[in-house]
Amino acid sequence: MSTTTSETRETVASVVMVDYGLGNLRSAQRGLERAGADVTISDDPATFADADGIVLPGVGAFSEGMENAGPFREALAEAADRGQPIFGICLGMQMLLTSSEEADHAGEGEVEGLDFVPGRNVRFDEGQKVPHMGWNELDVRRDHPLVDGVDGEYAYFVHSYYAVPDDDDAVVATTDYGVEFPSIVANEAGTVFGTQFHPEKSGETGLKILRNFVELCADW
């Protein structure tokens, strides 16, 4: 395995970051590169199959995210079927689920998510300040390569909705914000997963998670 420093490591895996018009791609790209990824930002689904892993970033509304991601839906489903690692970040994680209350609140009706992790995104209760913004603790609940070495560490969140998977086994880690919510989820096979927080904004904890992801991709 390649050598590691606090700033960077040798490239160990190729990663495609999906450019569907939402999200701070450059910040996530820098974080992944520090973690050892050769990152390609692409709006071409044909590039997915040649990568070791796929990152679905995102900031914004669920309905807009799914609309913009429409041209990528088939290619992402094919990647999931072949067991290629897919990593959703923030909105990208919520898009891995089946649906979201956010569309209902906006009067947009039912909007279909990717359905890789069956479940629904719901809004924090009115008694809780939204968005949930700032640093909060990760409580690991399930073994998964993504969370090696981060139990009890803190990550940076900005969100008003959170995931409620149909299967409790989909919950990899939780965080407490008046209610205990899933901060990391994964599908049954463990190859499709997401973080509600932004690892690229989460200091050494986030960098560790990104390194875990890159190493997972290298083993694929």
Beta strands, then each sheet from edge to edge (+ up, - down):
strand 1: 13-18
strand 2: 37-42
strand 3: 53-56
strand 4: 86-89
strand 5: 99-100
strand 6: 119-123
strand 7: 132-137
strand 8: 139-140
strand 9: 154-159
strand 10: 161-165
strand 11: 171-176
strand 12: 180-186
strand 13: 192-195
sheet 1: 2+ 1+ 3+ 4+ 13+ 12- 11+ 8-
sheet 2: 5+ 6+ 10-
sheet 3: 7+ 9-
end
